[in-house]
Amino acid sequence: APLHNPANLMGILAFRKLLPNIPHVAVFDTSFHQSMPESAYLYSLPYDYYKKYGIRKYGFHGTSHKYVSQRAAEILNKPVEELRIISCHIGNGASIAAIDGGKSIDTSMGFTPLAGVTMGTRSGNIDPALIPFIMEKTGKTADEVLNILNKESGLLGITGTSSDLRDIEGDAKEGNERAELALEVFASRIHKYMGSYATRMHGVDVIIFTAG
């Protein structure tokens, strides 16, 4: 998570310096997804890359997905172990998780939070060959293209004006075609994962929408 880890590390180091004599606990956003089977987290790359470099899907928003799945079970007064849940964390960063029997079996984000559905400023899944293509056409470096994919794409990239769904929905109501298109793309990418996960779990009992 190159956008998140540097700031998180700064906070950890600052608090360890300011409060050296108390226990510090790190809560990893990826931990909930450790129950994913290898078939879900493995990329179709040379297997050595996974073994040597840890290249695999990790998933994110785990704290959110775990909490809302447990809370939904409480509201329904049913054991979470008996539910097939699709959890949709739809904020500026967005991810979908398939939760079967209280455990994550798949999620849309990958090695980094850039993967998956269209997000506020992140592209989500794209053809990997687009990166060298954009570099060749624009003269940009790999880091510059990565910055575009993280900060200038997604809803912002399509609309050209905003990553905020409130603004985009307002513009769409006024007939802005790019805003309408952005909403259609956004919804269709989410639909793909929801349909895929419902199939994966042979049905779905609960669909959750949340954000952070």
Secondary structure, DSSP 8 states (H G I E B T S, - for coil): -TTTHHHHHHHHHHHHHHSTTS------TTGGGGGS-HHHH--SS-HHHHHHH--S---S-HHHHHHHHHHHHHHHTS-GGG-EEEEEEESSSEEEEEEETTEEEEES--SSTTSSS--SS---S--TTHHHHHHHHH---HHHHHHHHHHS-HHHHHHSS-S-HHHHHHHHHTT-HHHHHHHHHHHHHHHHHHHHHHHHTTS-SEEEEE--
